[in-house]
Amino acid sequence: MTIRSLIATLSQQENLNFLLTNRIPRRLATQFMGWFSQIEQPFVRDLSIGVWRLFSDLDLSEAKKTQFKSMHDCFVRELKDGARPIDPDPAALISPCDAIVGASGSIVGVELMQIKGFPYTLQDLLRDQALVDLYRDGLYVTLRLTSSMYHRFHAPHDCRVEQVTYISGDTWNVNPIALKRVEKLFCKNERAVIRTRLAATGHVVTLVPVAAILVASIRLNFLGARLDLRRGPNVIPCDAAFRRGEEMGWFQHGSTIIVFAPKGFKLSEGVRAGDAIRMGQPLMQLP
């Protein structure tokens, strides 16, 4: 058995995985990784990226550059032009990121699932009664970014960001193992509620990037500062226009984005739990 296959086998042991990624000082571990990943010393950089490759399926063939200043520089890498074609159908709301599709479908009243058997409510996640009312019986898709994926996220349609609400919180791991053990996990973690209005139809579509262990920092290009304000919720009025597929921001590592749309939207064909999706591919169909 190779080292890589041994690591893969151990990572599938749920008790061990949960212990190693959650029963540690999560905030301290996250702060340490934030510091360590930005060390630009060549030996530290090369060793860190090498270990990362050992533990994951990291593929840098699509990266715009091949030399990185630090592990963090590699985490937030840009892709070559044209690496993520945007679906041409104007009626398609595209995926804002590369991801594994998690729980998705219709919201039952104000209740939805983080994973089968583990419900949470719009109130607990969004903390905004107007959005709760808007998405009652609406549609949602959970998009999980793994550590080796492309970490930047993009506008799902031509839209204008009207408001960002930053909500401070914990940094639980957001992998399926933790989602099966920690109730209302997304509602406990640090997150940003990004309210956008579609230019063509006026529908309000909301993206909720959820931070996680090693990832408690969300960067939004139009704010010019990372969202780690420690206390929340903080409501930040915005007026930032985006074209479909234009970059909006990034995570410092892998995590989750939950996309919400009002009643009348439909999941695009082929969007199923467990499947991989890339930024630019159809996610939902507009009414």
N, C-alpha and C positions, 0 to 999 in steps of 0.2 A: 504494500500500500504506500502510495506517495504521500509526502507531507500535505500536499494540497487536498488529496482525497480524504486524508485523516481529519483535516480541519473541517472539510465539508460534512463529514460524518458527525463530528462533535457538535457542529453548529445546528444539526437537526435534533439534538437532544434537548427537548423543550425546557426541562428543569435547569440544565446547565446554561442554556442560552439566556433564559430569563434571569437567572442569578447573576451572570456576568454583565448583563446589560442594564439591569435595573436595581439590584441590591448593592449598589455602590453609591457614593455621594454624587448624585447626578449633576448637580449644578457645578460642583468643584471640577468634576471630570470634564464637563463641557467648557468651563473657563480655561482649564489646562490645555485642552485640545485646540481651543481658539488661539492660544499663545504659541503652542508648540508647532502647529501646522504652518505658521507664518515664518518660522526660522528659515533664513535663506542660506545658511551654511551648506555647501555642496554635499558633504558627507551625510549630514542629517537629512537633507532633502532626498537624496538618492536612496538612502536606507528606508526612509518613510514610504516613499512611493513603491519601493520593492516589496516591503511587507504588505502594503495595501494590495498590490497585485496578487500576492500569495493568498490573501484572504478573499479575493473577489475575482470577477471576470472583467476587470478594468480593460477597456479597449480605447486606445488613444489615436487610432488610425483616422478618425474624423476630426480630430482637434485642429484648430487653425494654426497652432504652433506646436513644435515638438520639444522645445526646451522650456522648462518652467523654473521660476525663481524659488519656489517653495512647494510643499505639498498643498497648501491652500491655493496657490496659483493654479495647480493642476485640478483641484476640486472644482473651481469656478471657471474652468476653461470655456472658451468660445469654440464654436464649430466652424468648419470651412463653409464658405458661401455655397448655398445650394444643398447642404447636407440634410436639411429638413424641408422638403418641398411642402408648400401650403396647398391644401385641397382647394381647387378652383370654384367649387360650388358655393355661391354666396348665401345659400340657405343653410349651410353647415356651420355650426359652432365648433371650432377646432379645439383639439386638446392643447392646453397651454404648456405642456411639458412632456418629456419622456417619462413613462411610468408603467407600473403594473396596475391594472384596473382592480379595485377592491369592491366593497359593497356599493351598490348603485340601484337606481330605479325610482319608483314613485315614493314620495313622502306620504305617510299615512297620517293625515291631520298635521301634527307638528312632530311626529316621531319618525326616526330613521335608524339605520343600523350602522354600527362601526364594523361588526362582523356578525354572522348568524347567531342569534340568541342574546346579543348585547346591544340593546337599544339606547338611544339618547335623544334629546329633544333640541329643536331649533333654539328655544330660549336659552338652554344651557350653553350652546356653542356660540351663538351670534350676539347675545346680550343686547338685542335691538328689536323692540317690539314691532316696528314698522316692517323690518325684514322678515320677522316671524310670520306676520300676517300675509306678506307678499308671497312667501314660499309654502304656505299651508297647502297641502295636497300637490305640491310642485314636484320637481325632479332634481336628483342629485347624482353625482358620480364622485367616488373617492379614488384619487390617483396617488399611488405610493411610489416614491422615488427611492431606489436602492442606492447604496453608497457609491457604486461604480458608474451610475448613470450621469448623463448630462444634467447639470443642476440649475440651469437658468430656466425661467418661465416667461411666457409670452402672452400677448393679448389674444383672447379667443375669437375676437371679431373686431371690426372697426368700432371703437367705443371711446367713452370719456370716463375717467376715474373721478367720481364725485366725492368720495370720502373713504378714509382708511381709519379703522378702529383697531388700535393695538391693545391686546389683552395679555398682560403678563401671566406667567404660570409656571408649571413644573416642566421637566424635560424627560418624561417617560419615553422609552423606546416605542416606536410606532409600528414595529413589525407584527405579523399575524400572531406570533406567540404571545406578545404582550396584549394585543387586542382581545385575545380569548381569556385573559386573566384580569384585566383592569377595567372595571366598569367606567363608562363615560370618559375614556382616556383622552380623546380629542378635546373634551371640555375642560380637562385639567391642565393641558399643556399650553405653553406660550403660543400665541397665534396672532394673525392679522386678518381682519375682515375687510376685504377690498371691494367696495361697491362700484360697479361700472354700469353705464347706460349705453346700450347699443345705438350706434348712430342711425342705422337704417330703420329700425322699428320702435325705438324708445324703450324696449324691454330692459329691465334691470337684471343683470347677471352678476353674481357675487362669487369671488374666489376667496377661499380661506386657506392660506398657507399655514400649516401647523408645524412648529419647531419640535425638535426631539433631542435626545441625549447626543451630545457633541455638535448640535446644530442650532443652539438657541441664539441665532442671529439671522434676521431676514433683511435683505437689502432690496430697497425699491428705488429704481433709477430716478423717479420723479420727486422723491423726497430728499435725496442727497445725503441720507444718513441711515445707518442700520437701525432696525427696530429692536433695541434691547433696553427699553426705558425703565425696566424693572417694576414700575408700578402701572396699574391700569384699571379699567380701560381708559385709553387716551384717544379722543376723537380728533382726527386731523382732517379738516376740510381740504379738498383738492379740486383742481380743474386741469387735468392732464389728458390730452388726446392721444390715442394710439391707433395705428393701423393694424389690421389683422396680421398676426404673426410677429409684430414688433416686440422686442424684448422689454419686459416690465421690471425684472429684478432677478434675484437668485437666493438660494440657500447657501449657507457655508458648507453644507454636507447634504446627504439624502434626507428626505422627510416625506411629507404628505401635502397635497392640495385637494380640497373639497370644492367642487364646482356646483353652484345652485342656480336653477332657472325656474321661472314661474310655471304654473299649470299651463299646458298646451304644447310645451316642448316635448320632444321624444328622443330617446337614445338612438344614436346612429346604429345601423346594422353592423354587427360584429363586435360591438362593445360589450364584452362579457367578463365577469369576475375571473381573475387569474391570468387574463391575456395581457400581453405587452401592447402598448400604444406609444406612438411617437408624436412629438410636437408637430402640429400641422395636419394631423389626420383627423377625420370627422369624429366628433364626440357626441354632439346632439344635433337635432334638426330643429330649426326655428319653426314656429307655428305658421 
